[in-house]
Amino acid sequence: MLLGLLALVGCATDGAPSTPTLSTASAGSAVASPAAGTLTTPLTQQGRWERRAPMPTARSEVAGSAFGGRIYVVGGFTADGATGALEEYDPVADTWRRRASLPSPLHHPGMAAAGGKLYVVGGFDTRGEPLNQAFAYDPAADRWQQLAPMPTHRGALALAAWEGKVYAIGGTSRFGDVNANEVYDAVSNTWRRLSPLPTPRDHLAVVEFQGKLYVFGGRLGDPDRNLAVVEEYDPATDRWRDRNSMPTARSGIAAAGAGGKIYVSGGEEGRGTFPQNEAYDPETNTWSDAASMPTPRHGHTAVTVGGRVYVIGGGPAPGGSQSTLNEVFVP
């Protein structure tokens, strides 16, 4: 199974979360992408970053996924509020095009690809109400279809796919963080509740790797209550187990896998945004440093195509900020 999603940098030698290095860009701003090209990174850090064509719509709190060698970014916050925009990026041509918008605008959804379609689940509506709606997008037809609703209303959740099914994990509802772990079966158009997430949290990230789902970071309802926790879920046995914590506690992160590792990037807390990009090796259960993000931000998406991790959109300042950034991590 292919890896898919991203995280942070700054390893602590004693296994405890390290002191973060934060960017303190002003909130409420939009950041445009600089010119494309290779960016310099410290020689002591793994990998390098490159810039690519900016996303047409500046936004944050988006969701993204890959299908057929292309990247799809949906929903989020613009300077004018929630959007249903769907934009498709071709990494080979380095070009973007607009596709059919979601039936309704939303932000903080989850997104995953399975069985030839892209699934968008949950999020918040224009009033900030948590949603349980689910949609399938057919890239060939450029068409959306509404699906059976998810059992739990929630946003700021994480979504992953395994063996044709879609797993919706964590998030927050009207009543606070949830431990919901629910799976969608496209064949029967039904949902089923599974063993709950051990640590309820929101603004987390999940990546599938070799049949396991790895759930990273997040927070307890507030960006100043960030978590470094990592938990592994086995869909075959419906069981969870703890893994080594992230070096840096963060939320509003994204995660994606490439070359046998999972890269967790960005995030926020009340004081600023994180540049960290930390690499997790699921086989050895260890963390290492990777080249820091050129532009610290939160609410972005991270998607792997061709062994490269595309880190797109997100806010450079805590809370309401947006960007069109498309920065690529090359391990």
Secondary structure, 3 states (H helix, E strand, C coil): CCCCCCCCCCCCCCCCCCCCCCECCCCCCEECCCCCEEECCCCCCECEEEECCCCCCCEECCEEEEECCEEEEECCEECCEEECCEEEEECCCCEEEEECCCCCCEECCEEEEECCEEEEECCECCCCCECCCEEEEECCCCEEEECCCCCCCCECCEEEEECCEEEEECCEECCEECCCEEEEECCCCEEEECCCCCCCCECCEEEEECCEEEEECCECCCCCCECCCEEEEECCCCEEEEECCCCCCCECCEEEEECCEEEEECCEECCEECCCEEEEECCCCEEEEECCCCCCCECCEEEEECCEEEEECCECCCCCCEECCEEEEEC
